[in-house]
Amino acid sequence: MTFKDIIGHNKTIDYLKKAIKRNELASAYLFWGSESIGKKAAAIAFARAVNCLSSDNADACGTCLSCKKIEKGIHPDVRIIAPEGETAEGKKSKVIKIEQIRAIQNEMAYPPFEGKKRVFIIDNADRMNTEAANSLLKTLEEPARDSIIILVTSRPSYLLHTIISRCQGIRFSSLSAETVKRVLMENGRGEDDASLIAAITQGKIGSALNTDPAFIKEKRDGYFHILSNALYRGADELFLSTERYAKDSGDAEDLFEWLYLWLRDIIIFKETGEERYIINSDKLTEIKKWSGTDTAALLDITRSITDIQRAFTRNINKEFALEKVLIEVKEVMYK
């Protein structure tokens, strides 16, 4: 992976390339943004560009010995640190431990073995435990001359403010749906599948490229089946559905997202009559059936869904929230 292989983030990549050209590299960076949008890939490309033996354009050549070693994960001066190990119960650990940070500190005490810079990429840096974070802070306060630390996270607010203040922040924004769709089509996806995946992955190119459209459609159809049962089979079925999906936060959030996209398609088709703007294009018959519903009422429901999605981080009662939205939909459908 080189800079030219990174999809989107052109301004961010240009900024990093200028820093390399001018030899104005910070001792620590914070790459942050939503999950699966290319932060870690950019960090690896940065490490390759800094240590490339052949390139003179601030990007890695991809073919020299250094580039090949970093690609294979065997370069002695480039390391990726991530949560590892097991708990006493044999489960995978979800934290980065102090031993991993101390290993970085030990290596930073020596000059690069064969590269230009030692580069340490701490992936999911927000998962450092307290001891690890405090240990890293000491390292950031007294940085080694020939070392660069890159923290990668989708949750910067989980990091110590003192750590954030000692890093140069590099924000990675989500890609547009059109960009994701184009990339998916370039990788062999049909237009309808590409549109659907681009919509549900919300600019997360990593997730989009690894999403199976058949699996997504199966999951979506399951949610729509639950929705139909709740709307047409009475209150008992509605409450059973909400109880079932509220037990799993992931399922509840997915259901809200799909319901939002479904209502979005209905509103757009109702107002424009254009099929080309429909995300769930394979469900056009059902969308047309629902399009007789009052637009203003549907817009009110989408606003309710958006408010609920924003409140997910506050541990709201998902069962109550889902009941509220489904009852609103039910009332609108039967007017």
Secondary structure, DSSP 4 states (H G I P E B T S, - for coil): --GGGS-S-HHHHHHHHHHHHTT---SEEEEEESTTSSHHHHHHHHHHHHH-SS-SSSS--S-SHHHHHHHHT--TTEEEE----B-TTSPBP-SB-HHHHHHHHHHHTS--SSSSSEEEEEETGGGB-HHHHHHHHHHHHS--TTEEEEEEES-GGGS-HHHHTTSEEEEEPPPPHHHHHHHHHHTT--HHHHHHHHHHHTT-HHHHHT--HHHHHHHHHHHHHHHHHHHHS-HHHHHHHHHHHHTSHHHHHHHHHHHHHHHHHHHHHHHH--GGG-SSGGGHHHHHHHTTS-HHHHHHHHHHHHHHHHHGGGT--HHHHHHHHHHHHHHHHT-
